[in-house]
Every structure is written in C-alpha cells, then in structure tokens.
C-alpha cells in the first residue's frame, strides 16, 4: 500500500455489507481519516433482499417487512442511525393456518411451531383427532432417541428439526405447524433443516425434559402472555432504514461502487488485491458479505477447503406477489395473514392492510403472497400468469369473489441459504480456514442467521475480527 491510511474493502451491498461499512466508519475512524472504506456492489442498488416498492400509492416491502424488537443487532443499528422513534408496530398479531378444512387461527403460544400444551392444540382444529392423540403421546413417550444431552455447540450431535418433531409429536404437528412456521421461514423441508442452526432452543430443551411440549413451555410463556408488539418496521418500509444507512455512509466518506462485481481476490504479503472487471484495488483488510456461492468463487485459490464447503450450501428462491383488491363487506381481515399447511403454490400470505395500520385504505386492501421454491418453474411465467394463479389459490383460502385490481411480482432466485443438518459444523470449518488467511472475515445470511438483525450482528463481528488483526499487525 502506498498510503499509511488503512483501507478496508467490503464486498456486497446487502444489509450485511452496508452494516459492515457503517461499523467500520462509525467505530474505527473514517471521520478522523484513519481508515478508508470502500464498498463494492454488483447491482445497480444496495439493500440486497430489502426491497421497498411503490404499490397502489403505498410503500410495500417485497423482502423482509419488519424485524424483531428485542434483536440486539437491529436495535443497535436503529439507535446509531437515529431512527428508533420512527418505528411502527403491527396493528394485529393473529396468525392463521390454511388447512384442508379452511383457515384456522394459530394459538399465540404456538409461534415456535411447537405446541406447549395439548388442550389448545385440540381446540384449534388444525389437527385431526388422530393427529392430536398422536401429539399427546409426547407426554408419555421416553426421551427422544436423537438426544445425547448435547448443546447447540456440539455440532456433531446435530439432527434435523423434523426428526425431533416427528418422533415426539407425530407427522401432523410436523407438517401442519412446524413446517409452515419454521420450514417457511428457513426455505426448506424441516426434515433437512439443522436443529442446531435453525432451532437451537429445541436442541437445548431436550436435555431438560423428555416431553417436547413441556420443554418449550418456558420459551412460549412470556410470549403468549405478553401483548406488546414483537416486530417493528417503518411507514416507508424497510427501505427507509437502507436509505438512512446509505446517507450515513456517504456522509462519513465511504466510497460505494455500484455495478462493480468483484471477480477475483488475491493476497500478496499483507496486502489484498481486489479485482473488478474495470480495475484492481489494494486493501489492508477485506470483509466478504456475499452469498456463499459468490464467496466460494473468490476464495477458490486462497482457501480451497472452505470454498468447497461454501459451494455445498444450497439456496432456494421465493416469489413475492403484491395484490390489491377493492374493499367489500364479504372480506374481513383479522390478523397478519396466514401460513399454508400442505402442498400449494402459495406458501403464505401477509394481509398488509390489516397488519400495518398505515397501509389500511377504505377503498382497497393489500396482500402479499409468497411462492415457494418447489414451484420454481413458475418463475418463468409472465407476471400476469403468476398473478392469476396466485389469485386462484387465495380465492380458495379467503373466499375472494373478485379479481385483483392491481398486482406486482418480484422473483428472488437463489435468495435464501438452507441450513441443512451439520450446517454449524460446516460454518466453523469455513471460518477457521478463512481466519488463518489474516485480515479477512465472512458474514451474511449463509452463516449464522437469515434475519436482518442476525446479518447486522454478524457484520459487526466480522469487522471487529478484521480490525483486531490489523491492530495486532500494526503493534508488531
């Protein structure tokens, strides 16, 4: 490097990369000119899966539309950006499950996808009588055969979420509750999803109680008895947070390179060479906030074993369809929306006008439906064809008697990493090898959490790792 000023490059302009760049300049001195931060994004926009679009005169999210209020990463960033007082909260909290017998209200304490008690499960009508009886056997069956008393740190004791739930509560709970709630969030079958990575709270509880229902009661008790909101967002959508973050980055001198895909990453001594199609850049430290498959391509020569493991992380896509319907007396939206039990095109639907008071309108109501990756072939259909197919299913679920007045489709291809059994062990091996390379760190949804707060937290940790190594190098 020709300058004494440190330069750190962040690759990837999703919420993880933006947060990493912000942490670098706010905590490590971009304002004092001690460090130069450069961010590279291959797209024409930053924000990644946070995408807020104008739809029917409102700001509607076609990616995540909220984050957990009690999340450490999210709250910290909100405070640093000065946007805490701009938060809005859901106007409803009831969730429904679409079953073969229609929409059934999900008891509030079932939010984790595991019923803590048998009686509300029976009353919900989500399960058949035989399904409820099978779930009740959890109270008398011996300990789960997969439990060895391990914690979520014992990666070699990992198993699938499905293996635990099916063995304790039966197939109906697994298919009608756990799959919509956990499988839907994590874009995969619960029979493939890692218990340690996706539901560590379940892994821990099995060591304290032979009954899974009894074990989750302490986890659900505070939630079911608390009427306070769990999620927060903004009237202008989650894009408001991205806009504020981008303004902060520009204000503190971060260089943001749009449509600038990093193609190669090399190291010569203590210096990193970051190469785009247009130019090579030198850096003292590097933060890779890119999807696993992109990170694998950059690390192929530097960390071949880690690159191989990164390639093994599978991704799934999702289609998001925004719809507007004229208000009628026949449709009453009571809740935030519904999840789907069973095999359908639609995997879930958010009742936006009911969930968010600022999206309520006397003339129309807004919905947001999701298409799972099992129907990936539909992504090749036209927007009008997709809207028609989604409307057909929503009509069956909700009794809609009119076509939508407007629609919008967003296709997220290879958007969500799947945390399959053994995921955390793979991540540890990846990060151990990459850490041995020096002033470089990885962060993002592919590793330790898909949520926005999890990605923010990972970005801060990655920056701290890089800066600690730079500090050690400087002291020597």
C-alpha positions in Angstrom: 0.0 0.0 0.0 1.3 3.4 -0.9 -0.5 5.3 1.9 -0.3 5.0 5.7 -4.1 5.2 5.9 -5.7 1.9 6.3 -8.1 0.7 3.6 -10.8 -1.9 4.2 -12.9 -3.2 1.4 -16.4 -4.6 1.9 -17.7 -6.8 -0.9 -21.5 -7.0 -1.1 -24.1 -4.2 -0.6 -26.9 -6.0 1.1 -27.9 -5.1 4.7 -24.9 -7.1 5.9 -22.3 -5.3 3.8 -23.9 -1.9 4.5 -23.8 -2.5 8.2 -20.2 -3.7 8.0 -19.2 -0.5 6.2 -21.1 1.6 8.7 -19.5 -0.1 11.6 -16.0 0.5 10.1 -16.5 4.2 9.6 -18.5 4.9 12.8 -16.4 2.8 15.2 -13.0 2.8 13.6 -12.4 6.3 12.4 -13.5 7.2 8.9 -14.2 10.7 10.2 -10.7 11.0 11.6 -9.2 9.9 8.3 -7.6 6.9 10.0 -9.3 4.4 7.7 -10.8 4.4 4.2 -13.8 2.2 3.5 -14.7 1.0 0.0 -17.9 -1.0 -0.7 -18.5 -2.9 -3.9 -21.9 -4.0 -5.1 -22.6 -5.8 -8.4 -26.2 -4.5 -8.7 -27.5 -1.0 -9.5 -28.8 -0.7 -6.0 -27.8 -1.5 -2.5 -30.0 -3.2 0.2 -30.0 -6.7 -1.1 -33.2 -8.5 -0.2 -34.6 -5.4 1.5 -36.7 -4.0 -1.3 -39.4 -1.5 -0.8 -41.5 -0.6 -3.9 -44.3 1.9 -4.6 -47.5 -0.1 -5.0 -51.0 1.4 -5.0 -49.8 4.7 -3.5 -48.1 3.0 -0.6 -44.6 1.8 0.3 -44.7 -2.0 0.2 -41.9 -4.4 1.1 -41.2 -7.2 -1.3 -38.5 -8.6 1.0 -38.5 -8.6 4.8 -41.1 -6.2 6.1 -40.0 -6.0 9.8 -37.5 -7.1 12.4 -37.7 -8.3 16.0 -38.0 -5.5 18.5 -35.7 -7.3 21.0 -33.0 -8.1 18.5 -29.6 -6.8 19.6 -28.3 -6.1 16.1 -31.4 -4.3 14.9 -31.8 -2.1 18.0 -28.2 -1.1 17.9 -28.3 0.0 14.3 -31.6 1.8 14.8 -30.0 3.8 17.7 -26.9 4.6 15.7 -29.0 5.8 12.7 -31.3 7.7 14.9 -34.5 6.1 13.6 -35.8 4.4 16.7 -38.6 7.0 17.1 -39.7 6.3 13.5 -40.7 2.7 14.2 -44.2 1.5 13.6 -45.7 -1.7 15.0 -48.2 -4.3 13.7 -51.8 -3.4 14.3 -52.7 -7.1 14.5 -50.9 -10.3 15.8 -53.2 -13.1 15.0 -51.8 -15.7 12.5 -53.9 -18.2 10.6 -53.0 -21.6 9.1 -54.7 -22.7 5.9 -55.6 -26.4 6.2 -57.7 -28.7 4.1 -60.6 -27.6 6.4 -60.1 -23.9 5.8 -58.3 -21.1 7.8 -57.7 -22.0 11.4 -56.4 -19.5 14.0 -53.0 -20.3 15.3 -52.9 -20.1 19.1 -50.4 -17.4 20.1 -48.2 -19.7 22.1 -47.6 -21.9 19.1 -45.4 -19.3 17.5 -42.3 -21.5 17.6 -44.1 -24.2 15.6 -44.3 -26.5 18.7 -47.4 -26.7 20.8 -46.6 -26.3 24.5 -49.9 -27.8 25.6 -52.3 -30.4 24.2 -55.7 -28.7 25.0 -55.2 -25.6 22.8 -53.9 -27.8 20.1 -57.1 -29.9 20.2 -59.3 -26.7 20.3 -57.5 -25.1 17.3 -58.9 -27.7 14.9 -55.6 -27.7 13.0 -55.1 -31.4 13.6 -57.4 -34.3 13.2 -58.5 -36.3 16.2 -55.9 -39.0 15.5 -53.2 -36.3 15.0 -54.0 -34.7 18.3 -53.9 -38.1 20.0 -50.5 -38.8 18.5 -49.2 -35.5 19.6 -50.4 -36.3 23.1 -48.1 -39.3 23.2 -45.2 -36.9 23.6 -46.2 -36.6 27.3 -45.6 -40.3 28.0 -43.0 -41.4 25.4 -39.4 -42.0 26.6 -36.7 -39.4 25.7 -36.0 -38.6 22.1 -33.6 -41.2 20.7 -31.5 -38.4 19.0 -30.9 -36.6 22.2 -27.5 -37.2 23.8 -27.6 -34.3 26.2 -25.7 -32.1 23.9 -25.9 -28.3 23.5 -26.1 -26.3 20.3 -22.3 -26.1 20.4 -22.0 -29.9 19.9 -22.3 -29.8 16.1 -21.5 -33.4 15.7 -24.8 -34.2 17.6 -26.9 -32.3 15.1 -30.1 -33.8 13.6 -33.0 -32.5 11.6 -35.8 -30.5 13.1 -38.2 -33.0 11.5 -36.6 -36.0 13.2 -37.2 -34.4 16.6 -40.7 -33.2 16.0 -41.9 -36.3 14.2 -40.5 -38.6 16.8 -42.1 -36.7 19.7 -45.3 -35.1 18.3 -46.1 -37.0 15.1 -46.4 -36.2 11.4 -49.4 -33.9 11.7 -47.7 -31.4 14.0 -44.6 -31.6 11.9 -46.5 -30.9 8.6 -49.3 -28.6 9.8 -47.4 -26.5 12.4 -43.7 -26.8 12.3 -43.3 -26.9 8.5 -45.3 -23.7 7.9 -43.7 -21.8 10.8 -40.0 -23.0 10.8 -39.8 -24.5 7.3 -41.4 -21.5 5.7 -39.0 -19.0 7.4 -35.9 -21.1 6.5 -36.9 -22.0 3.0 -36.6 -25.8 3.3 -38.1 -29.0 4.5 -37.9 -29.5 8.2 -36.6 -33.0 7.5 -33.4 -31.4 6.1 -33.1 -28.4 8.4 -30.4 -28.4 11.1 -31.7 -28.5 14.6 -28.6 -26.8 15.9 -28.7 -23.9 13.4 -32.4 -23.4 13.0 -33.9 -24.2 16.4 -31.1 -24.3 19.0 -33.7 -23.6 21.6 -35.2 -27.1 20.9 -31.8 -28.7 21.0 -31.2 -27.3 24.4 -34.6 -28.1 25.8 -34.4 -31.8 25.0 -31.8 -32.2 27.7 -34.2 -30.9 30.4 -37.4 -32.7 29.7 -38.4 -35.9 28.0 -41.6 -34.2 26.7 -41.1 -31.6 23.9 -44.3 -29.8 24.8 -43.2 -29.4 28.4 -39.8 -28.4 27.4 -40.9 -25.4 25.2 -43.4 -24.0 27.8 -40.9 -21.6 29.4 -39.9 -20.3 26.0 -43.5 -19.7 24.9 -44.9 -18.5 28.3 -43.5 -15.0 28.1 -44.5 -14.5 24.5 -48.1 -15.8 24.9 -48.8 -13.6 28.0 -47.2 -10.5 26.6 -49.5 -8.3 24.5 -46.7 -5.9 23.4 -45.6 -5.9 19.8 -42.8 -8.3 18.8 -41.9 -6.7 15.4 -41.2 -3.2 14.2 -40.8 -1.5 10.8 -41.3 1.9 9.2 -44.2 3.7 7.4 -41.9 4.0 4.4 -41.0 0.3 4.6 -37.7 -1.3 5.5 -36.1 0.6 2.6 -36.3 3.7 4.9 -33.6 2.1 7.0 -31.4 1.3 4.0 -31.8 4.9 2.8 -30.8 6.3 6.2 -27.8 3.9 6.3 -26.7 4.8 2.8 -26.9 8.5 3.7 -24.7 7.9 6.8 -22.2 6.1 4.7 -21.9 8.8 2.1 -21.7 11.4 4.9 -18.7 9.7 6.5 -16.8 9.3 3.3 -17.4 5.6 2.3 -16.9 5.0 -1.4 -19.7 3.0 -2.9 -19.1 1.3 -6.2 -22.3 0.3 -7.9 -22.4 -2.3 -10.8 -19.0 -3.3 -9.7 -18.7 -7.0 -9.2 -15.6 -8.3 -7.6 -14.2 -11.1 -9.8 -11.0 -12.1 -8.1 -9.4 -11.8 -4.7 -5.7 -12.3 -4.2 -3.2 -11.7 -1.4 0.4 -10.6 -1.7 2.1 -10.4 1.7 -0.1 -8.2 3.9 -2.0 -6.6 1.0 -5.2 -7.8 -0.6 -5.8 -7.2 -4.3 -9.5 -6.8 -5.1 -10.2 -7.1 -8.8 -13.3 -6.0 -10.7 -13.6 -6.1 -14.5 -12.5 -2.4 -14.6 -9.8 -2.1 -12.1 -7.6 -3.6 -9.3 -7.7 -2.2 -5.8 -5.4 -2.8 -2.9 -6.6 -3.1 0.6 -5.3 -3.9 4.1 -8.5 -5.8 5.1 -11.4 -7.4 3.5 -15.0 -8.2 4.6 -16.9 -10.6 2.3 -20.7 -10.1 2.7 -21.7 -12.0 -0.3 -23.8 -15.2 -0.8 -22.0 -18.5 -0.2 -21.7 -19.3 -3.9 -20.1 -15.9 -4.7 -17.8 -16.2 -1.7 -16.7 -19.6 -2.8 -15.6 -18.3 -6.2 -13.5 -15.6 -4.6 -11.8 -18.0 -2.1 -11.2 -20.9 -4.5 -7.4 -20.4 -4.6 -7.0 -18.9 -1.2 -9.0 -21.4 0.9 -9.9 -24.4 -1.3 -11.5 -26.4 1.5 -13.6 -23.5 2.7 -14.6 -22.8 -0.9 -15.8 -26.4 -1.3 -17.9 -26.2 1.8 -19.3 -22.9 0.7 -20.4 -24.4 -2.6 -22.2 -27.1 -0.6 -24.6 -24.6 0.9 -27.8 -24.9 -1.1 -30.0 -21.9 -1.9 -33.7 -21.7 -2.6 -35.7 -18.9 -4.2 -39.0 -17.3 -3.4 -41.6 -15.3 -5.4 -43.3 -12.4 -3.8 -46.6 -11.2 -5.3 -48.3 -8.0 -4.2 -52.0 -7.7 -4.8 -54.7 -5.1 -4.4 -58.4 -5.8 -4.1 -61.4 -3.5 -3.8 -62.8 -3.5 -0.3 -66.0 -5.5 0.1 -68.2 -6.5 3.0 -67.5 -10.1 2.3 -63.8 -9.9 3.2 -62.8 -9.2 6.8 -59.1 -9.4 7.5 -58.5 -10.2 11.2 -54.8 -10.8 11.7 -51.4 -10.5 10.0 -52.1 -13.2 7.4 -51.9 -17.0 7.0 -49.3 -19.8 6.5 -50.1 -22.9 4.5 -50.2 -26.5 5.7 -49.9 -28.8 2.7 -48.7 -28.6 -0.9 -49.8 -25.5 -2.6 -48.4 -22.9 -4.9 -48.7 -20.2 -2.2 -46.8 -20.9 1.0 -48.1 -17.9 2.9 -49.9 -14.6 2.6 -49.5 -11.3 4.5 -52.6 -9.2 5.0 -50.8 -5.9 4.7 -53.7 -3.6 5.3 -54.6 -5.5 8.5 -51.1 -6.0 9.7 -49.9 -2.4 9.3 -52.3 0.5 10.0 -50.5 2.9 7.7 -51.4 0.5 4.8 -55.1 0.5 5.6 -57.2 2.1 3.0 -61.0 2.5 2.8 -61.1 1.8 -1.0 -58.8 -1.3 -1.2 -56.8 -3.9 0.8 -53.3 -5.0 0.1 -52.0 -8.6 0.2 -48.5 -10.1 -0.2 -48.3 -13.7 -1.2 -45.3 -16.0 -1.3 -44.5 -18.7 -3.8 -42.1 -21.5 -2.6 -39.1 -22.8 -4.5 -40.9 -26.1 -5.1 -42.7 -24.2 -7.8 -39.5 -22.7 -9.2 -40.7 -23.3 -12.8 -43.4 -20.8 -12.4 -40.8 -18.0 -12.2 -40.6 -18.3 -16.0 -44.2 -17.4 -16.4 -45.3 -13.9 -17.1 -46.3 -11.6 -14.2 -50.0 -11.7 -15.3 -49.9 -15.5 -15.3 -48.4 -15.7 -11.9 -50.9 -13.1 -10.5 -53.8 -15.2 -11.9 -52.5 -18.4 -10.4 -51.9 -16.8 -7.0 -55.3 -15.2 -7.1 -56.9 -18.6 -7.7 -55.4 -20.0 -4.6 -56.1 -17.0 -2.4 -59.7 -17.2 -3.5 -59.9 -20.8 -2.2 -58.3 -19.8 1.1 -60.0 -16.5 1.7 -63.2 -16.6 -0.3 -62.3 -13.8 -2.6 -65.1 -13.2 -5.1 -63.4 -10.7 -7.4 -60.1 -10.4 -9.3 -57.3 -8.2 -8.1 -57.3 -4.6 -9.3 -53.5 -4.5 -9.4 -50.6 -6.8 -8.9 -46.8 -6.8 -8.8 -44.3 -9.7 -8.9 -40.8 -9.9 -7.6 -38.7 -13.1 -8.2 -35.9 -13.8 -5.8 -33.8 -16.6 -7.4 -31.3 -18.4 -5.1 -32.2 -16.0 -2.4 -32.2 -18.0 0.9 -29.5 -20.3 2.1 -30.7 -23.6 3.5 -29.3 -24.6 6.9 -29.1 -28.3 6.4 -28.0 -30.8 9.1 -24.4 -30.2 10.0 -24.6 -26.5 9.0 -22.8 -25.0 12.0 -20.0 -27.5 11.8 -19.5 -26.6 8.1 -19.6 -22.9 9.0 -17.0 -23.4 11.8 -14.6 -25.2 9.3 -15.1 -22.4 6.8 -14.5 -19.6 9.2 -11.5 -21.3 10.8 -9.7 -21.7 7.4 -10.6 -18.2 6.3 -9.4 -16.8 9.7 -6.0 -18.3 9.1 -5.6 -16.0 6.0 -5.3 -12.9 8.1 -7.2 -9.7 7.8 -10.4 -11.1 6.2 -13.7 -12.2 7.5 -17.0 -13.5 6.2 -20.6 -12.5 7.2 -24.1 -12.8 5.9 -27.2 -14.9 5.8 -25.3 -18.1 4.7 -23.7 -18.5 8.2 -25.4 -17.8 11.5 -28.9 -16.4 10.9 -31.1 -15.4 8.0 -32.8 -12.5 9.7 -31.9 -8.8 9.2 -30.8 -8.5 12.9 -28.6 -11.6 12.6 -27.0 -10.3 9.5 -26.3 -6.9 11.2 -24.7 -8.7 14.2 -22.6 -10.9 12.0 -21.3 -7.8 10.1 -20.2 -6.1 13.3 -18.4 -9.2 14.5 -16.7 -9.6 11.1 -15.5 -6.0 11.2 -14.2 -6.5 14.8 -12.2 -9.6 13.7 -10.6 -7.7 10.8 -9.7 -4.6 12.8 -8.3 -6.7 15.7 -5.9 -8.4 13.3 -5.0 -5.1 11.7 -4.3 -3.7 15.2 -2.1 -6.7 16.1 -0.2 -6.3 12.8 0.4 -2.6 13.4 1.6 -3.2 17.0 4.2 -5.6 15.7 
